[in-house]
Amino acid sequence: MNKLGITAMILGAVMILGALALVGYNAREEERASSAIDELLPKVEQMIADGPDTQTKPASNKEMFTVTVDGNTYIGVLTLPSIGIELPVMSSWSYPLLRIAPCRYSGSLSGEALVIAGHNYARHFGKLVNMKVGDDIYFTDVNGLVYEFVMVESEPLQKTQIEEMTSDDWDLTLFTCDYKARLRIAVRCKMIGGPMD
């Protein structure tokens, strides 16, 4: 075998090992995120059930009431029955926070389009692509009020289409990356009921 053949084999083996390491890393991150949701969801739900003494009032109508759990603030719980997902939603977003739970990207429930971002982990927003027009979505805020939405459409957007993502044409937008991280999948929703106790 010549040097070029040996070099190609070594490079191929290194690439395979790198790919396996990446798959292992992603599997560990997925498991860590799932465990975090299992631990956080009951805590956030308990804070909501405990009532007003646990909440922080918003400074403006662009913000929302929050509760603090394990040092992070949450605005409520998102329920997507058609895909079997129930998640706490953090009050603000950053890449490190997205690894814990979906985050409020912008907006609020009081007159401004609420946009929630989540990773495409299976326990987060990875199943958004399976949602269908007409599916119900529920958001329970930290005051225990339930808002009902219906999915109107799913839309692929480029990473750079920020204005389109935060459009006020929709009462609620849920978004995540596709599995190749090239596009954002935006699930657009209209409010059909709320707030209800």
Salt bridges, closest charged atoms under 4 A:
GLU29 OE1 - ARG32 NH2 3.39
GLU29 OE1 - ARG99 NH2 2.60
ASP38 OD1 - ARG123 NH1 2.75
GLU39 OE2 - LYS43 NZ 3.33
GLU63 OE1 - ARG104 NH2 2.96
ASP70 OD2 - LYS43 NZ 2.92
GLU155 OE1 - ARG188 NE 2.91
